[in-house]
Amino acid sequence: MKTKNSTRRAVILKIAFAGLSVCAAQLSSAANVTIAILNGPAMLELKKLSASFEKANPDIRLNWVILEENVLRQRATTDITTNSGQFDVVAIGTYEAPQWGKRGWLVPMTHLPADYDLDDVVKTARDGLSYDGELYGLPFYVESSMTFYRRDLFQAAGLVMPDQPTYDQIRQFADTLTDKAKGQYGICLRGKAGWGENMAYVSTVVNTYGGRWFDESWKAQIDTPEWHKAISFYADLLRKDGPPGASSNGFNENLTLMSSGKCAMWIDATAAAGTLYNKSQSKVADKIGFAAAPVAVTPKGSHWLWSWSLAIPRTSKSQDAAKKFITWATSKQYIEMVGKDEGWASVPPNRKSTFERPEYRQAVPFGDFVLKAIDSADPNDASLKKVPYSGIQFVGIPEFQSFGTVVGQAISGVVAGQTSVDAALKAGNAAADRAVKQAGYQK
């Protein structure tokens, strides 16, 4: 005989099982969005704040793959070129987006919500992520490059950083401010091999020394006097005034060194300013000054233009959910969230309205400067002599990933003292020539 209690328990169990079934059904029907991003501060903040997106969109489940820059580029390229469909969202930049969009590998960023306000997104970033008038990624942040320096160290040494320093002045400042016994280094620069690591910076040094990757006939121009001067200067400066193991340091390593007070100067992405001026992340937040990226022979190509964007591979099986996510991650609402959570200095700059916000202007003295640097960087006129390619810190052809990394490895070897400038540039020139010959660029 059933008692009232046993009947009640049976009803409760039925309801519980029904609830579990509903939850299981919801989970099985949820769209899985796998996101491959960079292990930099801005994108780690995105992962942190994404809980609010999932809460507002219970039918979307986010899976994160966080990678070091070189590995991210390699994994994203492999995924997209082999149609493996591993990722639904990839962090890519102004190098990949137009090329991959041209080949039909990316989902065009059309039919965005009316309140997204695409016109508010920095135009140079939109242009750099477009092919044939079609946008293939939404800019997460846009950057140029600049000189960061320690105002307190300069003042104590009686030095004055000009608004537009030359590389000769940078060398003099670095020599004066290096005190290795104190663990203080005159300068920190990218040395880690990679077309988007050391070569992003080194290419700007080559540009301003009057060099170029190729002449108008696609003959490699790496084994030339301009490259020899630029690479000799760069390697000598790092060996004399840089930190130990400089040939292994990329953006993140130098950001840690600078924010912990080890570097007197650092020339790198304007995006680093958000961390360096954030008191919770930088020991020297109240001591950082800034100036334009240095020049040598010409100002052309002395500062780069880049945008880390979020894009959707055509192979994604969750395109609608992926688009919903990246629209949120690059929206005005997201910027508000970062401002409240991490402070306005750490907001990813991708919109004109951000640069105009009183909170942002108060938190970041460098805002106007950064916007001017972004607007003045011209990927179509970045070298003293004419070239057949576009790009400031890269050559905008698919083959660059391969030979750019080979050249980067050779130059990293120079910094490490493993090879000479002559040998590195001869090897780099041969690799670049071979790549463009095989691809049919040379007549």
N, C-alpha and C positions, 0 to 999 in steps of 0.2 A: 504493500500500500504506500502510495506517495504521500509524504507530509507536505504541509504548506512551505516549510523551509526548503525541502528538496526541490519543489516546483520553482520557488523563487530563485534558488541557485542556478537551476537549468536556464531560466529566462536571462539571468545576468550573464551566464556563460555564452548564450546565443548572441546577446548584444555585443559582448566583448569580441567574440569571433567575427561578428559582422563588421565591427569597427576595424579589426585587424585586416579583414579582407578588403575593406575600402582603402585603408592605408597602403596595403600591398598593391592594389590596383592603381592607386595614384602614383606609387613609386615606379611601377612597371611602365606606366604611360608617360612618366616625366621625360622631358627631352634632356639628354645628356650632352653637355657642351664642354669639350676638352680644349683648354686654353694653354697655349705655349707662350710664355713671357720671359722677359729678361730679369735677372736677379738684381736689379737696381732699386734704389729707394722708392721711386715713384710707383713702380709696378708692384712692389711688395705692399705698398699702401693700398693699391687697388684690390689685391687679394684680401687684405684685412677688411676693407669696407664692403666687399662683395656680399657679406652675410645679409646686409639690408636688401640687396637686390633679390637674393634667394627668398627672403622672407616675403617680399612683395610679389614674387613670382614662384609660388610653390610647385608649379609644373615644370620648372627648369632646374636641373642639377648641374652645378659647375664642378669640373675636375681640373686641377691645376698642374701644369708641368713647368717648373721654374728652372731656368738654365743659364749658365754662364754665356756671355755674348757670342763667342766663337762657336760654342756647341749649339746654341739656339739657331744661329744662321745655318749651320750644317744640317741640323735635324729638320728645320722648316723647309730648306731647299730639297732635301731628300724626299720629304713627305709630298711636296707639291709636284716634283718632277716624276715621281713614280706612281702618282695617283693612289697612294696607300690610304688616304682618308683618315689618318691618325688624329689630326687636329681639326677642330671646328673654328677656332680663332687662333691666328698667329700674330705675334708682334713682328712687324717688318718695317722697313724704312723706305726712304725716297730712292734707294737703289733698286729694290726689288719690285715695288708696287707697279710702276709703269711697264716694266718688262714682263712681269707675270700677268698683268692685266691685258697686255697686247696679245699674249698667247692664250688667253681665255682660261687661265688657271684660277682666277679670283672672281668672286661675286661682286658685280658693280654696286656701289653704294647709292642706290636709287630709292625713291618712295620713302624717304625719311619722315618722321612725324613733323607736323607743322611747327610745333614748339621747339624743334631741335635748333632752328636758326642757323642753317649751314653758312649763310653769308657772314655770320659773326666769327667763323673759324678763320684763322690767319690765312690770307690768300696764298702766300708763298708755300705754305704747307699743303694746301689743297692742290695747287699747281704741280707740286713735286710728286704727289701721289696719284696723278691723273695720266691717262693716255688717251689721245684723240678726244679730249673733252669729257671723258668719263672718269669719275672718281672711283678708285679701287681700295681705299682704306680710309678710316676716320682717324685724324691725327690725335694721338694721346698727349704727346707734347712735341713742341717744335723748338729747335735750338740752333744757335750759331756757336762760335768759340770766342773766348776772351782770356785775358790775363788776370788771375787772382794773385794778390800779394798781401803780406802782413804789414799793415800800416805801422804797428808798434816797432817792428824790427827796422823798417826803413827810417823811421824817425830817430831811433836810437843811434843809427849809423850815419845820420845826416844825409840820407838819400831821398830823392824826390822822383816818384814814378810819373812819367809824362802821360797825358791822356792817350797818346799814340807812341808807344815805345818802339825802338828799333831792336833788332836782334843783337847788335853790338852793345847796346845799353843793357839788355837782359843779361848778357855774359858778364859785363862789369858788375852788375848788381849781384849776380849769383856768386861770383868770386869773392866779393866783399862779405856776403852774408853766410857763406858756408862755414860752419864750425862743427866738424865731424866729432870732435871730442864731446860736444854737448848733445850730439844726436840731432843737430840742426843742419838741414841741407838747403843750399841756395836755390835749388829748383827741383821740381818733380815733373816728369813728362812720361807719356806712354812709351813703354819699351816692349810690351808683350806682343808677340808676332800675331798678325792677322790683318786681313784687308780692311776690317772695320775697327781694329784696335790700334796698333802703332801706325799703320799706314793712313788712317784718317787724319792723324796729326801730322805725320811726316809729309804727306802730300801738300799740306798748306805751307810747310817750310820750303819745299821744293818750288811750289808756285811763286812764293814771294822772292825767292832767289832767282826767278826768271826761267825756271825749268818747266818741263811738260813730260807727260808719259809717252806721247807719240807725236810725230810731225803730221803734216796734212796728207801724206801718202801712207799713213799707218806704219811708218818705220819707228821702232822703239827708240826713245831718246833718254834712256836711263844711264847709259855709260857716256855721259857728257859732262863738261866742266860745271854746268849749273847744278846737276845732281851731286857731283863730287864735293862742291863747296857746301851745299846744304847738308849732306849726310855727314861730312867731316865735322862741320860745326855742331850738329845735333849730337853725334856720338861723343865728341870731345867734351861738350858741355855736361852731358849726363855722367860720363866717367869721372869728371873732375868734381862736379858740384852736386851730383844726384845721390840718392840713397843707395845702400847696398842692394844688389839683386834687381837693379832698375830694368834689366832686360826681361824680367818676369812680371813687371807691373803694368796693369791695364787701368781703365777708368776707375773701377771700384777700389783697387789697391791704393791708387793715388788719392782718391777721395778720402780714404781712411787716414792716410799719412797727413794730408793737408788739414783735415778737421781735428786731428789730434795734436796739431802744432809742430809737426816735424819739417814742414816745407816753408821756405820764405816766399816762394812763387810757384805757381802752377798754371800752365796754359792748357785749357781744355774746354769742354762743353759748357755753355752758359747754363745748362740744366743743373750743373753742380751747385750753382749759387743757392738753390733752395735748401740744400743740406748745410752748406757752409755758414749760412746766415741764420740757421735754426739753432737756438740756444740749447735745446734738448739733445741735439745731435752733434754739435760742434763746440769744442773747447775754446775756439778762437772766433766765435760768432761776432763778437763786438770789436774785433781787430782786423777784419777782412776788408781790403780795398779792391778796386777793380779798374781795369783799363782795357783798351782795345787789344786784340791779338797783335803781336809784333809784326813789323815789316822789315824787309831787307832792301832788295832792288826795286820792287814794285808792290803796291798795295793789292794788286789783283790776286785773288785766290788766297789771301792771307788769313781769312776766316771762313769757316765752312757753313753749310746749310744742311740740316738734317731734321727729319721728323720721324720719331717712333710712332707707328700707327698700329691700329688693330684691323686686321683684314680677315676675310672668310674664304677659305679654299673652296673651289667648285665641288670638291669631293665630299664636303661636309654633308652629313645626313640630317643635321639640325640647323639648317640655314636661317629659318625664321627666328628661332630662339637665339642663335648666335648674333643675328643682327640686333635683336632686342637688347642683348647684353652690351654690345659695343656702342650702341646708341646711348645707353645709360652711362657707360664708362667715360664717354667723351662729352657729356652734356653739361649745361650750366648747373644743373642740380648736383651733379657729382662734384664739381668744383667747390660748391658751397659746403658739401660734406667734408672735403679735405681741409678746407679753411677752418672749419670748426674742430675737426679731430686733430690735425697735425699743425695747424697754423698756416697763415696766408703765405708765408715764405716758401712753403713746400707745395703749394698748388701747382699742378702741371700746366705750364703756359701753352694754351692752344687756341685761345679766343681773344679777339680784340677787346671785348668787354672786361676780361680779366685784367688786362693792362690798365684799364681805365678805372677799376674799382678802387675807392678810397682805402679800403682795408689792405688791398694788395700794394698800393703805392706807398702806404705807410710802413708796411712790413719789409718791402724790398726796394732799397734805394737804387737798385740796378735795373728796374723795370723798363724805363725809357731807353736805356742804353742797349738792353737785350733786343728790344723790338727794332731799334735802328740797325743793329748788327744783322738781324734776321732779314730785314727788308733790303739791306744793301748787299747781301751776299748773292752773287749772280752765277748760277751753274753754267750759263751759256757764254760767259766771258770771264773765265777764271785764270787765264794765263797770259803772260806777256806776248808770246808768239801764238799764232793761230793753231788750232787743234781741230780734229775731225769728230770729237766726242763732247758730250755734256757731262757735267759733274765737277765739283770742286775738290772733294777729298776722295773721289772715286772716279773710275772711267765707266760711263753708263752703258756697258755691253755685258752680256752674260758671262763671257770668258774671264772678266776681271776677277771674279771670286777666286779662280784658280791661280792665275799668275800674280794677282795682287797679294795673295797669301805667301806665295813663293818668295816674292821680293821682301815681304814683311819678315819672313824667317831669316833671310840673308842679312837684313839690316839689324834685326835683333841680335844676330851673331856678332855683328860689328860692335854693338854696345857691350856685349858680354866678353869681348876680347878674343873671340874664337876665329874671326876672319878679318881680313883687311877691307877697307872701303873699296879698293880697286877690284878685288875678287868678288865681293858682294854685288857690285853694280854690273860687272861683266856677266855674272850668272843671271842676275835679274833681267838684264837686257835681252839675253838669249831666250829666257823663258817667255818674256812678253812677245818678242818677235815670233817665236815658234807658235804661240797660241793664236795670234791674229793671222798668221799665214795659213794655219790649218783651218781657221774659220772663214777664210776667203776675203779678209779685209784688204790685204795687200794685193795690188794688181800684178 
